[in-house]
């Protein structure tokens, strides 16, 4: 994968973290997804703007991250190419893919990153 398109600074939260604090972090950092990791740093979920919106619609913004995070994480390996990332996003209807290298999260690629890649091709 062309690493110019991967957001390398992965912001993580724990499942027990307050959802409202995670949402504040997303807003302050101007990002739309957070990786959710367990106590060993293993990726166990992803929290996106869609998840936060769902919590707000439920009137449950004071819940914890675990209640609204996406638990079945779809990711992509660092060795994959940008076309595979784009196809995965389109096929699965998602806008963020954690990028892993040997099982460890090394970045996140977003639909915006895919757009940048297309413009530069």
C-alpha positions in Angstrom: 0.0 0.0 0.0 1.3 3.4 -0.8 1.8 4.7 2.7 1.2 8.4 1.7 -2.5 7.7 1.9 -2.5 6.0 5.3 -3.2 8.1 8.4 -0.3 6.9 10.6 -1.4 8.6 13.8 -3.9 6.1 15.1 -5.9 7.4 18.0 -7.2 4.6 20.2 -9.8 4.2 22.9 -10.7 1.4 25.3 -14.2 -0.2 25.3 -14.9 1.1 28.8 -14.1 4.7 27.8 -17.1 7.1 27.9 -18.6 7.5 24.5 -19.0 11.3 25.0 -15.2 11.6 25.6 -14.4 9.6 22.5 -16.7 11.9 20.5 -15.0 15.0 21.9 -11.6 13.6 20.9 -12.9 12.9 17.4 -14.2 16.5 17.2 -11.0 18.1 18.6 -8.7 16.1 16.4 -11.0 16.5 13.3 -11.1 12.7 12.7 -14.0 10.4 12.0 -12.9 7.1 13.4 -11.1 5.8 16.5 -9.5 2.3 16.9 -10.8 0.4 19.9 -8.1 -1.7 21.6 -8.1 -4.1 24.5 -5.7 -3.9 27.5 -3.0 -5.6 25.4 -3.3 -3.1 22.5 -5.1 -5.6 20.2 -7.7 -4.1 17.8 -11.1 -5.2 18.9 -13.3 -2.6 17.3 -13.7 0.7 15.6 -15.8 3.7 16.6 -16.9 6.0 13.8 -19.1 9.0 13.4 -21.9 6.8 12.4 -21.7 4.9 15.7 -21.7 8.2 17.6 -24.7 9.4 15.6 -26.5 6.2 16.4 -25.9 6.7 20.1 -27.1 10.3 19.9 -30.3 9.1 18.1 -30.8 6.6 20.9 -30.4 9.3 23.5 -27.5 7.3 24.9 -24.4 9.5 24.4 -23.4 8.9 28.1 -22.9 5.2 27.4 -19.4 3.6 27.0 -17.6 3.0 23.7 -18.2 -0.8 23.8 -22.0 -0.4 23.5 -21.8 1.4 20.1 -18.4 0.4 18.6 -18.4 -1.8 15.5 -17.1 -5.1 16.8 -16.7 -6.9 13.5 -13.7 -4.9 12.2 -12.9 -5.1 8.6 -9.4 -4.1 7.9 -6.7 -4.4 5.3 -3.1 -5.5 5.4 -0.3 -3.0 4.8 0.8 -5.1 1.8 -2.5 -4.5 0.1 -2.8 -1.9 -2.7 -5.0 1.2 -2.8 -7.4 -0.5 -5.3 -8.0 -3.4 -2.9 -8.8 -0.8 -0.1 -11.2 1.0 -2.3 -12.9 -2.2 -3.4 -13.3 -3.4 0.2 -14.9 -0.1 1.2 -17.3 -0.2 -1.7 -18.2 -3.9 -1.2 -18.7 -3.5 2.5 -20.3 0.0 2.5 -17.7 1.4 5.0 -15.6 4.5 5.0 -12.6 3.5 7.2 -10.2 0.6 7.2 -7.7 -0.1 9.9 -4.4 -1.0 8.3 -2.5 -3.8 10.0 1.1 -5.1 9.7 1.7 -8.5 11.3 -1.6 -8.1 13.2 -0.8 -4.7 14.7 -2.7 -1.6 13.7 -0.3 0.8 12.0 -2.8 3.3 10.5 -6.3 3.9 9.2 -7.2 4.6 5.6 -10.4 6.5 4.9 -12.6 7.1 1.9 -11.1 10.6 1.8 -7.6 9.1 1.5 -8.9 7.0 -1.4 -10.2 10.1 -3.1 -6.8 11.8 -2.7 -5.1 8.8 -4.2 -7.4 8.8 -7.2 -6.8 12.5 -7.8 -3.1 12.0 -7.8 -3.1 9.0 -10.1 
